[in-house]
């Protein structure tokens, strides 16, 4: 998986949250309901649907598991999720003209994941296509994809060190960012004026140099961790800070040479609006 295990897929310009669990995709049922019904309150619709079907002897909740997904406010909460087979069952209970195209879309999403497991290069090609659709230049895309690979190597290394909680990943990432740029990711988002409830990815709103120093901090952190094999969380925090400090020192030296700050307040929210067809995926 890339730097975000919790991902979005897009159906007819509407986001559906999903997470890789037990070797398959699980989708947010509330998001699916929202797409199929256009309801202003899909959570309430789902609740009423379960009650209605239960009266008919069908317990839809047995098809779901509670998994943590990111909410609009950025916090992770337990959410009803269902795999592809279970989503098909839920669709049968929802009268919607979108049901058939949604079924085809869902089957395609699952098939693409199988392809990517067998050939990981396909995943990168799909990501590249999406960024091209957004209007990013080729050299930026190359850096962004390389950054995703470096981030994956870092999270794999943290797992080896026993780091498994989302909160711990966030703390360690903040250590690197603070040492590299003088800001945590949340502070960086505010600096770039990215809306609090926006799904906009911070790194998708970085320019070339910002991406380069982000990669440097995470790559050096990975190398230090591999060499020293820190055993405690505090030790991992120190390693993360040291890796970020290397990148931070390099950034400051670069700024002296350029006579300007590397850190940019610019974002791409207005410059690159994504219009994406069915079957495409936002990374």
C-alpha positions, -999 to 999 in steps of 0.1 A, spaced: 0 0 0 11 36 -5 15 63 21 -22 63 29 -37 29 36 -71 46 38 -80 57 3 -107 72 -17 -122 60 -49 -144 81 -71 -178 72 -86 -195 98 -107 -175 126 -90 -184 114 -55 -159 101 -30 -162 67 -14 -138 58 14 -122 24 15 -96 4 34 -76 -27 27 -86 -53 53 -82 -90 54 -66 -90 19 -95 -72 2 -111 -38 -1 -138 -28 24 -159 3 15 -178 28 37 -214 17 36 -226 53 44 -206 66 14 -221 39 -9 -256 47 4 -249 84 -2 -238 78 -38 -268 56 -47 -295 76 -30 -282 112 -32 -296 115 4 -287 145 24 -284 123 54 -270 89 42 -263 78 78 -299 81 87 -309 64 55 -286 35 63 -301 32 98 -337 32 85 -327 7 58 -313 -18 83 -345 -15 104 -367 -20 74 -348 -50 61 -347 -65 96 -385 -65 97 -384 -86 65 -360 -110 82 -328 -97 66 -301 -84 88 -278 -62 67 -255 -54 96 -242 -89 95 -226 -81 62 -206 -52 78 -175 -48 100 -165 -17 120 -133 -3 107 -116 31 114 -119 55 85 -110 92 83 -140 115 88 -144 149 72 -129 165 103 -97 145 99 -104 122 128 -106 84 125 -138 68 136 -154 33 136 -175 31 105 -197 4 90 -177 -11 61 -184 -40 37 -164 -59 12 -174 -61 -25 -197 -92 -20 -215 -76 9 -219 -42 -9 -236 -61 -38 -261 -75 -12 -267 -41 2 -273 -26 -32 -301 -50 -37 -320 -33 -9 -317 2 -23 -339 12 -52 -316 33 -74 -311 40 -111 -273 40 -103 -273 4 -91 -262 -12 -123 -234 12 -133 -223 11 -96 -220 -27 -98 -199 -25 -129 -177 2 -112 -173 -19 -81 -163 -50 -100 -137 -30 -119 -122 -15 -88 -118 -50 -73 -103 -63 -105 -78 -35 -107 -65 -42 -72 -59 -79 -81 -40 -67 -112 -19 -43 -90 -10 -71 -66 3 -92 -95 20 -63 -112 27 -33 -88 39 -12 -117 2 -9 -128 -6 10 -96 20 36 -104 8 39 -140 -27 46 -127 -15 71 -102 6 88 -130 -25 90 -152 -45 106 -124 -19 133 -117 -17 140 -155 -55 145 -155 -50 170 -127 -26 189 -148 6 183 -129 38 184 -150 57 152 -157 88 160 -136 66 168 -106 47 136 -110 80 116 -111 90 132 -78 56 126 -62 55 89 -71 91 85 -58 80 102 -26 52 77 -22 77 48 -25 100 64 0 71 69 24 61 33 20 97 22 29 96 43 60 63 30 72 75 -6 66 105 2 87 84 16 115 63 -15 114 95 -35 119 102 -13 150 68 -22 164 50 10 154 14 1 144 -10 28 157 -22 56 134 -16 81 162 21 70 165 26 73 127 12 108 129 35 118 158 66 105 141 57 121 108 51 154 126 87 151 141 102 148 107 81 176 92 89 199 122 126 193 119 125 197 81 102 227 76 97 241 111 60 230 109 40 199 116 18 187 88 -13 203 103 5 236 107 18 232 71 -18 227 59 -29 259 76 1 277 61 -10 266 26 -46 275 34 -59 240 28 -94 238 43 -96 219 76 -123 196 62 -108 193 28 -96 159 15 -67 177 -3 -34 159 3 -7 182 17 20 167 -6 -2 172 -37 1 209 -28 38 210 -25 62 222 -52 93 204 -64 117 215 -37 92 209 -9 87 174 -22 125 168 -24 131 179 12 102 158 24 117 128 6 151 135 21 138 137 56 119 105 53 147 86 35 173 96 60 150 86 89 146 52 73 183 47 69 191 58 105 164 35 118 177 5 99 212 12 112 203 17 148 171 -4 152 154 18 179 135 -3 204 112 23 221 88 48 208 109 76 223 139 63 204 119 63 172 109 99 179 145 109 182 155 91 150 126 108 132 138 142 144 174 135 134 163 124 99 142 156 96 171 177 109 193 165 81 167 176 56 161 209 75 198 218 75 199 211 37 168 232 32 184 261 51 216 259 31 196 258 -1 176 289 10 209 308 16 221 300 -19 188 309 -35 181 339 -14 145 329 -8 125 305 13 119 270 0 86 268 19 57 280 -3 23 291 8 9 282 -26 -16 254 -31 -31 237 -61 -67 237 -50 -78 262 -77 -50 256 -103 -58 219 -108 -94 207 -105 -97 170 -110 -125 158 -133 -124 120 -132 -145 94 -149 -158 62 -134 -132 35 -126 -105 61 -118 -90 64 -84 -78 94 -64 -46 85 -45 
